[in-house]
């Protein structure tokens, strides 16, 4: 056992430790420094990946509607603007959004058979057609759905931890909490709203969910 590596042969972790911190004479201090260094590296990597994601996802700020549209699949600004315009043209949806007051919204543009709806809304009765569908052949398609113009658009209200209004430019901040308001099934080919679901909680209850 002493001659067999636990995970990777050649003890790369030990060699890296010796290279970076071997100059520290006190072993306990060196180990503490290693823990701090690992934590900093992990956090910096996570923030870097988050910023990279934000820079590459399809999103559009729509100031006239206090809304940031975010798409799962790559979409143009014109596409996202059209989707939001069609959904908010529905009288019931417009009334629901107006009733929230002076707040900022996200509009997540998802395929109708998106598999992780629980992050956005209550899913009772929402995923039956997904479980029955035999169209998707891989776990990726099962999770992300299939790209089409049969859409599910979910409007969520954004709040700061102190319940203050979130400026549109700050919608992607890590401190922002997302609370669902209404989910809409949209047939983009006909431009018609097919179905609406009003909800104020996700599948996980009152738990902050990621915006993207």
TANOR-V152892 format. One line per field, one symbol per residue. ss: DSSP state (@ for helix, = for strand, . for the rest). phi: phi as a letter, one per 20 degrees, with the letter a starting at -180 (. if undefined). burial: I if it has 16 or more other C-alpha atoms within 10 Angstrom, else O. A space follows every 10 residues. Layout:
ss->???
phi->???
burial->???
This chain:
ss->.......... .@@@@@@@@@ @.....@@@@ @@@@@@@@@@ @@@@@@@@@@ @@@@@@.=== ==@@@.==== =.....@@@@ @@@@@@@@.. @@@@@@@@.. ...======= =.....@@@. .......@@@ @@......@@ @@@@.....= =========. ....=..@@@ ......==== =======... .=======.. .=..=..... ..
phi->.fedffcdfn lfffffgffe cffefeffff ffffffffff ffffffffff fffgfdfebb ecgfdlcdec dfefceffff ffffffffff fffgffffff necdddcedc ffegedfgfd bfdgmedfff fefdfedcff fffendfaee dcddecedce gemffefgfd feffefddcf dbdceceffe mdfebccebc cegenedgdf eb
burial->OOOOOOOOOO OOOOOOOOOO IOOOOOOOOI OOOOOOOOOO OOOOOOOOOO OOOOOOOIII IIOOOIIIII IIIOOOOOOI IOIIOOIIOO OOIOOOIOOO OOIIIIIIII IIIIIOIIII IIIOOIIOOI OOOOOOOOOO OIOIIIIOII IIIIIIIIII OOOOOIOIOO IIOOOIIIII IIIIIIIIOO OOIOOIOIOO IIOOOOOIIO IO
